[in-house]
Amino acid sequence: MITWQFNSEEDKRHLKESGISEKIVDILDSQKTFDHIFEHTKNLYKVFRASYMQKILLLSRGKNKLKEKDYFYTTPIHTSYQTDLYSRLIKALQDNGVQSNEYKQLSAQWAKYPCFISIGHNPQLYARKVKNIKIYEIQDSFSQTLQWEEPLINDSSKLELHSC
């Protein structure tokens, strides 16, 4: 699931002030690779938040040999692959191999760690895997309510609701 988020308790007010009408941007198949979801999320950010100048630079990227990193130099991008847990997992693999107890323990923790992508800052696009999505349609109305479980670092989950 990909949503807009602010680093604030007043998410709804900030979304409205930023001209964002829907918190939920997209829902993707959970079988998609991390790289596919990462590219899709970056492209959504470009479409919704890029200035005209940034869009023109992006279009002329081939002519001027601009690289994507030049476009994103001011846009914070964070993923679960930049966390301390992942760094320790890779170090244990390189130092001790896959049979070491340290690697096995960290690998088990990593398997439970919520995978995420965050692009931008106030607002940022936040992509992550969620569980048990349900859609409730209200009869005689055009509104729907989405419900899902948001995985947390401690291997539990938090129930989320969104009306649209």
N, C-alpha and C positions, 0 to 999 in steps of 0.2 A: 504494500500500500504506500502511496506517495501523498503526503499532505504538506500544507504550508504550516509553519510554526514560527512563533516569536519567542524570544527569551523573556517572557513576561507572563504574569498570571491573567492578564487581560487580553488573551489571544483574539477573541471575537472582535473587540473594539479595534485593535491594531490591524486586523485583517481588513475590516471595513474601511479604516482610514487609508490603507494602502491600495484600495480599489480592488481587493480580492473578494469575490463574492462566494466562493466555495472553498472550504478548508481542504476537502479531499480533491486531489488533482487527478489521480489515476489509481487503478487497481490492476495489477499484473499477475500473470500466472506464476505461481510459486516455483514452477519448474525452470523458469528463465535463469540463466547464469548470472552471477554477480556482475560480470563485465557488461552484459546486456542491460541490466537494470541501471548500472552506473552511467552508461552512455545515454540511455533514455532519460534519466533524471537530469543529467547535464543539459541535454537538448531542451527539455521542458523549461529549465531555468533560463536558458538563452532566449527562448520564445517569449516567456512571460516577464522577465525582469531586465533584459538587455536594453540599453539606450539605443537610439537610432545610430549614433556614432559607432557603438560596439557592433551593431548588426551590419553596418556597411563594411567595417573592418573585417568582420567574419566572412562576408560575401567576397571580398577582394583578397581573401587569404591566399589563394593560389597565385595571383598576380604579384603580390608584394612579398610572398614567401613568409607571411605571418604564420606563426604556429599557434595552436590552441592555447598553449601556456601563456602566450602574449595576451590573449583575450581574457584569460582567467586570472591574471596576475593580482587583481584586487579582490577576487571572489574566494572566500574561505571554502575549502573542500575537506571534509573529514569522513573517514570510514572506520569501521571496526578493525580494519587491517593496520590502523595507526595506533592502536591501543597498546598499553604495556603488556597485557596478557599475550597478544600475538607476537610481540617482540621477544618475550621470554620463551615462547613456544619455538620460534625459529632458532633462537640461540641454543636451546636445549637439543634441537635436532642436529644442528651443525656441530656442536661440541660432543654430544654423547650418542647420537643416532636414535633410530626409532624404537629400539629395544630398551632404552633406559627408563627407569621408573619416573624420573623427572618429566621426560617427554610424554610418557603415557598419562601421567597425572594432568599435565597442562593441556594435552590433547582432549582429555575428557571434559575439562573445564571449557575449552574452546568450542566443543560440540554443542554446549548448552548456551554459549554466549550469543546474545541477540546480534545478528548481522545488520548493519545500518549504513546509510549514506546520508550525509548532511551537506548541502550545497547552499552557500549564501549566508547572509546574516541579517536578521530582522527585516524582512522575513527570510527564512531558509526553507528549502525543500527538504523534507525528511522522508527517506525511503527505508522501509524495513519490512521483514516478513511478519505477518500477523496470523493469528490462528482463529478458526471457527467463525468466519464472517457469516452473518445472517442479515437478511434484508426483510424488513417488515413494511408492507404497503398499507396505508390507511385507506379504507374503502371510502368512496364518494369524495376523494381528495386526490390531489396529484402529489402528495408528499410521501416520503419514505424515511424510514429510520434504519441506519446501519448500526450493527453491533458487532464487536470483535474483541478478541483477547490480545492485549499488547504484552509480548514477552518482556520480562524484566531480567536484570543481570543475576539475581539470586535464584533463577530457575522457576520463579513463580510467574504469574501474569496478572494484568489489571484489565478489568472489563471497561470498554469504551463504548459510548453511544454518540451518534451524530445524526441529526435530523436534516433532511434536505428536501 
